[in-house]
Amino acid sequence: MLRALMLSLAILTFTACGGDDPSGDGGGGDVVVKPSKEAIVALLKSLEAANAAGDLDKAVTYLVPFGNLKSSDIPKLLEREGVNTAAIDKLAEKGAFGPLAEIYPERGEYFAKKAGVALAECYALRADPAEIAVHFDGKQLRFIRIDDLHKLR
């Protein structure tokens, strides 16, 4: 439970700069990433890439500080939750995307409340038992839950 909570407030923000530009145009200014299955997968891949490159300073910027979370904790947390290319690809293949309240009718409200965001502004990507939930503020997608990717088969 603690491991899920440690990552449940993960935040990923895209701006138009180099490889972090999901539009691929490398242009200036902020890029609005609309909620979609593809956008969530891209966010996960960016987090995994920063971790794999050993760029923990970048990786930690994708996470809301939770408890005593330090950049040095990131590799262990991502490994424990199974955030890796193979798991992300399985999630992309098998995951069902939609409003958080529809994808997780039994726990969506809890996920949103825990993150302090409105349920109506949240979306999820679900491939049991993996749980991914994001908040969309009109400009940015931010993870509010990343759990059990390592259990995807």
Buried (B, 14 or more C-beta within 10 A) or exposed (E): EEEBEBBBBBBBBBBBEEEBBBEEEEEEEEBEBEBBBEBBBBBBBBBBBBBBEEBBEBBBBBBBEBEEBEBEBBBEBBEBBBBBEEBBEBBBEBBEBBBBBEBBEEBBBEBBEBBEBEBEBBBBBBBEEBBBBBBBEEEBBBBBBBBBBBBBE
